[in-house]
Amino acid sequence: MKRVFSGVKPTGHLTLGNYLGALRRWAEVDQHRADALFCVVDLHALTVDHDPARVRRLSRQAATLLLAAGLDPRSCTVFVQSHVDEHARLSYLLECVATDGEMRRMIQYREKSARERERGGSVRLSLLTYPVLMAADILAYGTDEVPVGDDQTQHVELTRDLAVRFNQRYGHTFVVPRATHPPVAARVMNLQTPTSKMGKSDDSGPGIVYLLDEPEAVRKKVMRAVTDSGREVVYDREERPGLANLLEILAACTGGDPEALAGAYGSYGALKKDTADAVVEVLRPVQARHRELAADPVEVERVLRDGAEKARAMARPVVDRAYRAIGLLAPAAEAAADPVPNAAR
């Protein structure tokens, strides 16, 4: 069975875009077709200035929402990145294989560091090196497939490069993963800026539908969504991005086709109303399950503890093998139990 790894970063509240673009597929498809691991990648939230209490709160909320979205611990492994030391252990080894030039060519580093400098802030070293930690997240588990959006493809390519380079220099150690681009029901865009993705780290609250928004807040945001000049309801992503975004959201929520749906509406108002109602209905079971889980935090902690134990058992042999391959001495107890000296490998 193929192994799949993916994660969510707790840098903001999860959105409708996160659900329609990833979480729903993880629950409905990926956890059943593969040996799947889903992780709250909290270490990645430390690459920029942050409030520690908020990171903890958002990490717990993200984990709870993964379960509320339908991830079943009996079918997949759900855990928190920082609970498995092997991520950080392997990250340093991969830093010793990566190059400065590779890191500085990462598009997200260039964009995020530029924003930090524009704000007058300093750029943390971890912002430069976090793609290596992402590679460690993937390689530690012998991952075969990494389902990602287009904006993360470059990071998976770096992961592949590091795996191949390590294997060539130190002996075959890592599975070389590949990025997969599963069909996405909708690439959900910001309701106020429909040319930009609906991102959880965005500050433009009125344009973002959060998974835990109350129904009336959802309706208000959708009804106030930016549309386009003209009156005819047509599906045209390039020329009418606001309308296209609403049609794609409605299609994703109802299982319809954006172009076919466009022909059913004679006004923007009717389209907005139906889209708002559809979003509320899609989020209703997720929110209800989240309330149940939030009322039982001990159960969520148990799931995360058990998930970390399973993840650790998968990652430790891989990372230990990488430590030996790159030339590090095994701990004394391990060396005594190992009949094959490192020099003979």
C-alpha positions as MATLAB code, in Angstrom:
seq = 'MKRVFSGVKPTGHLTLGNYLGALRRWAEVDQHRADALFCVVDLHALTVDHDPARVRRLSRQAATLLLAAGLDPRSCTVFVQSHVDEHARLSYLLECVATDGEMRRMIQYREKSARERERGGSVRLSLLTYPVLMAADILAYGTDEVPVGDDQTQHVELTRDLAVRFNQRYGHTFVVPRATHPPVAARVMNLQTPTSKMGKSDDSGPGIVYLLDEPEAVRKKVMRAVTDSGREVVYDREERPGLANLLEILAACTGGDPEALAGAYGSYGALKKDTADAVVEVLRPVQARHRELAADPVEVERVLRDGAEKARAMARPVVDRAYRAIGLLAPAAEAAADPVPNAAR';
ca = [
       0.000    0.000    0.000;
       1.294    3.468   -0.862;
       2.152    5.841    1.966;
       0.771    9.379    1.859;
       1.806   12.302    4.064;
       0.240   15.740    4.325;
      -0.171   18.411    6.957;
      -1.715   21.707    7.988;
       0.143   24.626    9.488;
      -1.475   26.278   12.542;
      -0.829   29.866   11.484;
      -4.504   30.797   11.329;
      -8.006   29.398   11.593;
      -8.773   26.764    8.949;
     -10.958   27.979    6.112;
     -13.530   26.792    3.619;
     -10.654   26.655    1.133;
      -8.726   24.255    3.355;
     -11.778   22.022    3.648;
     -12.898   21.927    0.009;
      -9.349   21.902   -1.313;
      -7.794   19.281    0.949;
      -9.440   18.089    4.167;
     -12.567   16.679    2.552;
     -10.538   14.634    0.074;
      -8.255   13.390    2.854;
     -11.311   12.114    4.718;
     -13.281   10.752    1.767;
     -10.451    9.329   -0.346;
      -6.859    9.380    0.907;
      -7.288    7.753    4.313;
      -8.999    4.787    2.654;
      -6.737    4.278   -0.360;
      -3.328    4.537    1.339;
      -1.333    4.227    4.535;
      -1.952    7.882    5.320;
      -0.438   10.264    7.866;
      -1.932   13.687    8.559;
      -0.003   16.081   10.725;
      -0.408   19.463   12.391;
       2.975   20.918   11.422;
       3.347   23.244   14.380;
       7.112   23.689   14.053;
       6.498   25.468   10.758;
       4.424   28.076   12.584;
       7.552   29.318   14.366;
       9.262   30.708   11.259;
       7.724   34.170   11.783;
       6.894   36.293   14.800;
       4.141   34.549   16.752;
       2.264   34.397   20.041;
       3.097   31.066   21.771;
      -0.348   30.766   23.350;
      -2.008   31.330   19.973;
       0.129   28.667   18.285;
      -0.885   26.151   20.977;
      -4.540   27.122   20.678;
      -4.547   26.927   16.870;
      -2.653   23.624   16.910;
      -5.275   22.061   19.157;
      -8.073   23.545   17.058;
      -6.517   22.289   13.804;
      -6.141   18.772   15.191;
      -9.748   18.792   16.373;
     -10.949   20.020   12.976;
      -9.012   17.290   11.166;
     -10.998   14.765   13.168;
     -14.233   16.709   12.766;
     -13.716   16.732    8.988;
     -13.827   12.938    9.026;
     -10.296   11.673    9.561;
     -10.623    8.390   11.445;
      -7.701    7.291   13.685;
      -8.648    3.692   12.852;
      -7.925    4.388    9.167;
      -5.061    6.883    9.302;
      -2.492    8.438   11.634;
      -3.246   11.908   13.022;
      -0.567   13.594   15.112;
       1.316   16.781   15.922;
       4.724   17.315   14.332;
       6.556   18.492   17.450;
       5.454   15.338   19.307;
       7.745   13.254   17.071;
      11.419   14.191   17.570;
      12.467   12.493   14.340;
      11.294   15.483   12.298;
      13.844   17.795   13.890;
      16.520   15.097   14.005;
      16.289   14.443   10.300;
      15.959   18.109    9.386;
      19.520   18.842   10.521;
      20.936   15.972    8.483;
      19.161   17.266    5.396;
      20.487   20.775    6.048;
      23.915   19.200    5.716;
      22.924   18.017    2.236;
      21.004   21.084    1.015;
      22.702   24.207   -0.344;
      22.260   27.874    0.405;
      21.374   28.560   -3.231;
      18.570   26.015   -3.204;
      17.015   27.605   -0.156;
      17.174   31.142   -1.519;
      15.532   30.096   -4.774;
      12.392   28.954   -2.947;
       9.572   31.197   -4.162;
       7.780   31.295   -0.827;
      10.977   32.345    0.957;
      11.477   35.230   -1.441;
       7.872   36.374   -1.092;
       7.598   35.998    2.684;
      11.005   37.498    3.438;
      10.163   40.482    1.223;
       6.941   41.046    3.178;
       8.805   40.837    6.488;
      11.344   43.425    5.322;
       8.588   45.718    4.053;
       7.098   45.651    7.551;
      10.457   46.581    9.014;
      10.921   43.194   10.649;
      13.858   40.817   10.609;
      13.817   37.552    8.686;
      14.322   34.438   10.788;
      16.796   31.833    9.635;
      14.053   29.208   10.029;
      12.092   30.920    7.254;
      14.993   30.152    4.930;
      15.462   26.565    6.074;
      11.878   25.453    6.667;
      11.636   23.701    3.262;
      14.300   21.326    4.600;
      12.144   20.610    7.646;
       9.270   19.988    5.251;
      11.484   17.522    3.398;
      12.230   15.798    6.704;
       8.497   15.598    7.447;
       8.031   13.689    4.204;
      11.166   11.550    4.042;
      11.007   10.331    7.648;
       8.021    8.137    6.794;
       9.108    6.576    3.522;
       6.374    8.617    1.871;
       5.405    7.687   -1.677;
       2.948   10.480   -2.436;
       2.491   14.034   -1.205;
      -0.838   15.594   -2.235;
      -0.159   19.312   -2.687;
      -1.414   22.405   -4.427;
       0.601   24.153   -7.086;
       2.163   26.522   -4.537;
       3.869   23.610   -2.743;
       5.172   21.708   -5.759;
       8.585   23.386   -5.549;
       9.031   22.112   -1.992;
       8.287   18.538   -3.004;
      10.787   18.861   -5.853;
      13.396   19.989   -3.304;
      12.496   16.968   -1.168;
      13.076   14.677   -4.135;
      16.422   16.343   -4.891;
      17.605   15.960   -1.296;
      16.520   12.319   -1.144;
      18.329   11.466   -4.380;
      21.474   13.357   -3.335;
      21.558   11.694    0.089;
      21.033    8.255   -1.465;
      23.819    8.802   -3.997;
      26.326   10.049   -1.430;
      25.603    7.810    1.527;
      23.765    4.772    0.232;
      20.114    4.157   -0.422;
      18.220    5.470    2.606;
      15.092    7.316    1.495;
      12.100    6.613   -0.682;
      11.970    9.342   -3.338;
       8.435   10.738   -3.100;
       6.377   12.382   -5.785;
       3.934   15.243   -5.659;
       0.369   14.422   -6.608;
      -2.216   16.965   -7.651;
      -5.567   15.400   -6.870;
      -8.584   16.943   -8.568;
      -9.717   19.793   -6.362;
     -13.415   20.500   -6.118;
     -12.659   24.208   -6.010;
      -9.671   26.464   -5.725;
     -11.447   28.734   -3.294;
     -10.497   32.376   -3.658;
     -10.893   35.301   -1.273;
     -14.454   36.619   -1.481;
     -13.218   40.221   -1.420;
     -10.156   39.674   -3.623;
     -11.141   36.855   -5.983;
      -7.748   36.823   -7.703;
      -6.097   35.724   -4.433;
      -6.413   32.389   -2.653;
      -8.530   32.221    0.496;
      -5.638   31.813    2.930;
      -5.910   31.176    6.652;
      -3.017   33.577    7.373;
      -4.700   36.401    5.455;
      -5.793   39.429    7.452;
      -8.766   40.125    5.180;
     -11.429   38.576    7.413;
     -14.510   39.644    5.392;
     -13.231   37.681    2.410;
     -12.533   34.470    4.297;
     -15.056   31.864    5.416;
     -13.633   30.056    8.422;
     -14.729   26.518    9.217;
     -16.052   27.618   12.595;
     -17.891   30.741   11.401;
     -21.487   30.927   12.592;
     -24.087   30.412    9.817;
     -25.121   34.045    9.806;
     -21.494   35.163    9.514;
     -21.076   32.802    6.551;
     -24.169   34.182    4.847;
     -23.091   37.766    5.412;
     -19.637   37.162    3.928;
     -20.983   35.371    0.869;
     -23.723   37.920    0.238;
     -21.111   40.696    0.345;
     -18.714   38.883   -1.970;
     -17.181   40.968   -4.733;
     -18.665   40.169   -8.117;
     -18.007   41.809  -11.480;
     -19.427   44.441  -13.782;
     -22.363   43.346  -15.884;
     -25.541   41.488  -15.061;
     -25.318   38.156  -16.846;
     -24.226   35.183  -14.744;
     -21.461   33.457  -16.725;
     -18.538   31.258  -15.738;
     -15.281   32.904  -16.857;
     -12.329   32.559  -14.478;
     -10.187   35.122  -16.349;
     -12.710   37.856  -17.082;
     -15.235   37.343  -14.260;
     -13.202   36.011  -11.300;
     -15.700   37.041   -8.639;
     -18.591   35.196  -10.264;
     -16.383   32.241  -11.122;
     -15.353   31.931   -7.477;
     -18.970   31.815   -6.298;
     -19.901   29.285   -8.980;
     -16.933   27.057   -8.105;
     -17.795   27.184   -4.399;
     -21.429   26.315   -5.125;
     -20.351   23.496   -7.449;
     -17.961   22.092   -4.847;
     -20.628   22.147   -2.164;
     -23.394   20.618   -4.282;
     -21.490   18.332   -6.635;
     -22.475   20.413   -9.663;
     -20.576   21.926  -12.584;
     -19.738   25.661  -12.527;
     -20.611   26.269  -16.179;
     -23.890   24.386  -15.948;
     -24.817   26.190  -12.744;
     -24.193   29.583  -14.337;
     -27.014   28.988  -16.804;
     -29.480   28.415  -13.961;
     -29.188   31.943  -12.548;
     -30.525   35.227  -13.804;
     -29.137   37.396  -11.033;
     -26.143   37.734   -8.771;
     -28.372   37.877   -5.703;
     -29.930   34.469   -6.288;
     -26.500   32.930   -6.913;
     -25.118   34.428   -3.716;
     -28.081   33.232   -1.654;
     -27.821   29.646   -2.912;
     -24.047   29.642   -2.472;
     -24.365   30.913    1.108;
     -26.966   28.243    1.920;
     -24.808   25.511    0.361;
     -21.723   26.549    2.340;
     -23.694   26.611    5.591;
     -24.961   23.078    4.921;
     -21.505   21.735    4.045;
     -20.035   23.167    7.235;
     -22.906   22.121    9.492;
     -21.756   18.507   10.205;
     -18.120   19.569   10.583;
     -19.077   22.203   13.134;
     -21.366   19.812   15.009;
     -18.621   17.186   15.248;
     -16.119   19.859   16.292;
     -18.385   20.867   19.180;
     -18.544   17.236   20.345;
     -14.774   16.805   20.179;
     -14.030   20.169   21.786;
     -16.209   19.105   24.710;
     -14.021   16.020   25.177;
     -10.407   17.285   24.974;
      -9.105   14.183   26.737;
     -10.218   12.057   23.789;
      -8.517   14.388   21.301;
      -5.323   14.258   23.351;
      -5.525   10.458   23.387;
      -5.845   10.362   19.590;
      -2.851   12.674   19.199;
      -0.784   10.687   21.712;
      -1.562    7.401   19.990;
      -0.916    8.987   16.606;
       2.483   10.277   17.713;
       3.432    6.813   18.967;
       2.501    5.241   15.635;
       4.318    7.968   13.701;
       7.414    7.636   15.866;
       7.529    3.887   15.305;
       7.481    4.478   11.541;
       9.977    7.344   11.479;
      12.622    6.233   13.974;
      14.081    3.325   11.930;
      14.347    5.568    8.855;
      16.027    8.403   10.721;
      18.352    6.073   12.641;
      19.385    4.553    9.327;
      20.111    8.022    7.950;
      22.256    8.845   11.003;
      24.339    5.735   10.462;
      24.601    6.292    6.721;
      25.898    9.847    7.033;
      28.662    8.770    9.426;
      27.399    9.325   12.963;
      28.214    6.873   15.747;
      25.331    4.840   17.082;
      24.582    5.265   20.808;
      26.540    2.813   22.961;
      23.560    0.606   23.836;
      22.492    0.388   20.209;
      26.043   -0.308   19.027;
      26.410   -3.140   21.543;
      23.227   -4.753   20.253;
      24.230   -4.320   16.617;
      26.551   -7.083   15.405;
      27.525   -5.177   12.244;
      30.013   -2.333   12.860;
      29.185    0.972   11.172;
      32.486    0.809    9.247;
      31.409   -2.427    7.592;
      28.192   -0.956    6.158;
];
